[in-house]
Amino acid sequence: MNREEYIANLQEDVTEFIDENWEYLQDDWDFRDEDDYRDMVYRVIEECYYGRVTGNEPLVGSYYCNSYKAMEAAIDMLKDDDFLITIKEQNGYSFPQEITKNDGTIDWERADVIIRCTLLYDIYDFICGKIKEKIDES
């Protein structure tokens, strides 16, 4: 997938996450309070970052749980020089060194998770918009 496809995929997954977890997420929040709203946004980002939206869950370890599918998704991003610079600046990761296994092969599932985690912050405004929509519906 290219950057736009990853972003669209993340937006879809974040929307699904917010919709499925809204009751849990909105407990004890006063959305008229700017601090509570900001806390909600960061809570959603954190839940997505360490959850199924990125595949960065400790017990799962991958979005696809399939190395071939992860390779199909990630391979184009490893050719995107702008993204490789971004990932180095944001996370300190050097590709392909960061995703190379001890045997010299590429860990495609790790690459996909790192890409998703990095791009999650690119959709911050989208996440804010989705939360505002849910607040307006409530």
N, C-alpha and C positions, 0 to 999 in steps of 0.2 A: 504494500500500500504506500501511496505517497503521503505527504504531510496532511493534505486536505482530507484524504480518506480516513486517516487516523483520527483527525479532529472530529469528523462527522461521526465516526464510530464511538469516540469518547462522549460526544454530546448525547448520542442516543442512549448509551449506557448510563450516563449521569442522570438523564431524564427518568429513565426506568428506575434507577436507584432512589431518586427523590420521591417519585410517585409511590413506590412500594413501601418506603420507610417514613412517609410523612408523619404519621401519627407518633411514631417513636421519636422522630427528629424534633417535633414541635413541643414536646413535653417541657413545661416550666420555662417557656420563652415568652418574653414580652417584646413583640416585634416593633413596638413604637419606640423602644429604647435602642439607639444606634449601636451600643456596645453588644446588646443581645443579638442584634441582626448580624453584626460582624462575626460574633462567636459562632452563630449558626452557619455562616458561609465557610468559616475555617473548619467547623466540625464536618460539614459535608465533604470538603476537600480531603480532610484527613481520613474519613471513612472510605472514600473512593480510592485514595492513594494506597491504603493498606487493605484493600478489599478486592472484590471481584471485578471492579471496573478496570483495574490495571493488572490484575493477576498477581499482585504483590502480597498475597496472603501467605503466612508462614506454612500452613499445612497444604496449600495448593501449589504455590511456587511458580505459577504460570497462568496466563489468560487462557490459552488454548489447551494446555496439557497435552500438546502434540508438537513435537519439534518441527515436523514438516510444515504444518500450518503456520507456526510461528516464523519459520524461514520465509514462507511466501509473503507474509505480512511485512516483515522487517527488512527484507533485502533491499528494497528501493531506498529506504531511509539511510542505509549505510553508504549510499552513493550521493546523498544530499549534503554537500559541503557546508552549507549554512547551518543545517541541523547539527552536524558534527562539531562545528564551532560552538553552537549554543550549548550542546550537552557537555562540552569540555568546560565552558565558562560557568554554567549553572551547577554542575555536579562534580566537576573534576575528572570525569570519565574520559579515557582515551580509547576510542574504538579503532581497531578491533582488539586491542590488548585486553580491555576490560571484559570482553565476552569470549575470549579464547580459553578453552579448557586445557588442562595439563597435557592432554594428548595432542594438542594443536588444532583440534576441531573447534568450530564456532558453536557456542551455546546459544542457539537461536531463541529459545524460550526466555533466557535472561535478557537478550537483546530486546525482545519485544516488550518485556516488563519495563526495562529502563526507558525505552521510547515512550511508552504510555505514561509512566510517572512524570517524565519531563514535559510532555505535551499537556498533561492535565492542568498545569499552571497557565497554559496559553488560553484556556477556556474559562478563566476566572469570571469575566464579564457575563459569559453565557450562564454560568452557575448562579451568579447574582440574579440574573433575569428570571431563571427558573424558580428560584426561591421566592422572589417577589410575586410571580404568578401564583404560586401556591398560597402565599399569604393573602393575596387579593381574593382567592377562591374561598378561603376559610371564613 
